[in-house]
Amino acid sequence: MTELQDQMRSTSVNPNSSRKVSRTEDLGPCPIPGLAPSGVLHMRVKEGSKIRNLLHFATARMQGEGKDSLGTSPRQVVFTGSGRGVTKTITCAEIFKRKVGGLHQVSKLYYKTVNEVWEHSQPGDTGVTVQTTVPAICILLSKDPLNPQEPGYQPPQTLTTEDMCGTCGGIHNPPHGPPSAKRLCMQEFVCSFTS
């Protein structure tokens, strides 16, 4: 049984005879300190977001194909997601790091408040607002160096020539596994999302 169903029962809302009317999230400030207000591309990842579309847009902007109103390309991108979108947010950030390369990273976990308004199917009944707290993640990827003392910091991935694929130049994973480990070319994996 989900937390939402427990809360609905405790507030006398039957999920079978009610329907969700609206859902709003607390859009508080980004938990990453010192984030510049300009030059940052904000990517909000939801449960139903398509990874291919998110990565195509973010990659084009970071590589200079899409410019802002001042004619500049962003130097940083922030992927945020909450609830069931957290896994997809992490996937987007990891694939993006491999596509662009040389990016510094800061990741922050936090909680968001979500308000859902449920309406009863019986006439005369009033609606109920259910407030839940869901986990969320904010991942900053930057071409510029970030503070290495910041909790959640990861330096750019350094590659050796043995990590690179001889045929396509992509990154292999696992980079330093045992000789018997099967090596997967990440470029083929990335291309499957972007083509």
C-alpha positions in Angstrom: 0.0 0.0 0.0 1.4 3.4 -0.9 1.9 6.3 1.4 -0.7 8.3 -0.5 -3.3 5.6 0.0 -2.5 5.5 3.8 -3.0 9.2 4.0 -6.2 9.2 2.0 -7.6 6.5 4.3 -6.6 8.5 7.4 -8.3 11.6 6.0 -11.4 9.5 5.0 -10.7 9.7 1.2 -11.3 6.5 -0.6 -8.9 6.3 -3.6 -11.5 4.2 -5.5 -14.3 6.7 -5.3 -12.1 9.9 -5.7 -10.2 11.4 -8.5 -7.2 13.7 -8.4 -8.1 17.2 -9.5 -4.7 18.9 -9.3 -1.1 18.4 -8.1 1.3 21.2 -7.2 4.9 21.0 -6.0 6.8 23.3 -3.7 9.2 25.0 -6.1 11.7 26.3 -3.6 15.2 27.5 -4.4 17.8 25.1 -5.8 19.7 23.5 -2.9 23.1 24.1 -4.6 24.7 27.2 -3.1 26.3 29.9 -5.3 24.5 28.9 -8.5 24.7 31.8 -11.0 21.3 33.2 -12.1 22.4 33.4 -15.7 24.3 31.0 -17.9 22.6 28.0 -16.4 20.3 25.7 -18.3 17.6 24.2 -16.0 16.2 20.8 -17.1 13.2 19.6 -15.1 12.9 15.9 -15.4 9.5 14.3 -14.8 8.4 10.6 -14.6 7.0 10.8 -18.1 9.8 12.8 -19.7 11.6 11.3 -22.7 15.3 11.0 -22.1 16.1 11.3 -25.8 14.3 14.7 -26.0 15.9 16.1 -22.8 19.4 15.1 -23.8 19.0 16.4 -27.4 17.9 19.8 -26.1 20.5 20.1 -23.3 23.4 18.8 -25.6 22.5 21.3 -28.4 22.4 24.2 -25.9 25.6 23.3 -24.2 27.5 22.8 -27.5 26.5 26.2 -28.8 23.6 25.3 -31.2 21.0 27.1 -29.1 21.9 30.5 -27.7 20.0 32.6 -25.1 18.8 36.2 -25.6 22.3 37.5 -25.0 23.7 35.2 -27.7 25.7 33.0 -25.4 25.6 29.3 -24.7 25.1 28.0 -21.1 28.2 26.9 -19.2 26.2 24.9 -16.7 23.2 22.6 -16.7 21.0 21.6 -13.7 18.9 18.4 -13.9 16.2 18.3 -11.2 13.6 15.6 -10.6 11.4 14.4 -7.7 9.5 11.3 -6.7 9.5 8.7 -9.5 11.5 11.1 -11.7 14.6 10.8 -9.6 15.9 7.7 -11.4 15.4 9.3 -14.8 17.1 12.5 -13.6 20.2 10.5 -12.6 20.2 8.6 -15.9 20.0 11.9 -17.9 22.9 13.4 -15.9 25.1 10.3 -16.4 24.5 10.1 -20.1 25.0 13.8 -20.5 28.4 13.7 -18.8 29.5 11.0 -21.2 28.3 13.0 -24.2 29.8 16.3 -23.3 32.8 15.2 -21.3 35.0 17.1 -18.8 32.1 18.3 -16.6 32.4 19.0 -12.9 29.4 17.8 -10.9 27.6 18.6 -7.6 24.6 16.5 -6.5 22.2 17.3 -3.8 19.4 15.2 -2.3 16.5 17.0 -0.6 12.7 16.7 -0.1 9.9 18.5 -1.8 6.3 19.1 -0.5 3.6 18.0 -3.0 -0.1 19.0 -2.6 -2.7 16.9 -4.3 -6.4 17.9 -4.4 -8.8 15.0 -4.5 -12.5 15.3 -5.4 -15.1 12.8 -4.2 -17.3 11.2 -6.8 -20.4 11.5 -4.6 -22.3 14.8 -5.0 -22.2 17.0 -1.9 -18.8 15.8 -0.7 -16.0 18.3 -0.4 -12.6 17.7 -1.8 -9.5 16.8 0.3 -6.0 18.2 0.0 -3.3 15.6 0.7 0.2 16.9 1.4 3.1 14.5 0.9 6.9 14.8 1.1 8.8 13.2 -1.8 12.5 12.8 -2.3 14.2 15.0 -4.9 17.6 15.4 -6.5 19.4 18.3 -8.1 22.5 17.6 -10.2 24.7 20.5 -11.4 27.0 19.8 -14.3 29.5 22.6 -15.2 32.2 23.2 -17.8 33.8 25.6 -15.2 35.5 24.3 -12.1 33.4 24.0 -9.0 34.3 24.0 -5.3 35.8 20.6 -4.6 35.1 21.0 -0.9 31.3 21.2 -1.6 29.5 18.0 -0.3 28.4 16.0 -3.3 31.2 17.2 -5.6 32.6 14.9 -8.3 35.5 15.9 -10.5 35.5 15.3 -14.3 36.0 11.7 -15.3 39.6 11.1 -16.5 39.9 8.6 -19.3 42.8 6.5 -20.4 43.4 5.2 -23.9 42.2 1.7 -22.8 38.9 3.2 -21.8 38.2 4.4 -25.4 36.6 2.2 -28.0 39.0 1.5 -30.9 36.2 1.6 -33.5 34.0 4.5 -32.5 36.0 6.4 -29.9 33.3 6.0 -27.3 33.8 5.3 -23.6 33.8 1.8 -22.4 32.2 0.6 -19.2 33.4 -0.8 -16.8 36.6 1.1 -17.4 38.9 -0.9 -15.1 37.1 -4.2 -14.6 38.7 -7.6 -14.7 40.0 -8.8 -18.1 37.2 -11.3 -18.4 34.5 -8.6 -17.9 32.4 -7.7 -20.9 33.1 -4.1 -22.0 30.2 -2.1 -23.2 30.7 0.8 -25.5 28.9 3.8 -23.9 28.8 5.6 -27.3 26.5 2.9 -28.7 24.3 3.2 -25.5 24.2 7.0 -25.8 23.4 6.9 -29.5 20.5 4.6 -28.8 18.9 7.4 -26.8 19.7 10.3 -29.1 19.1 8.9 -32.5 
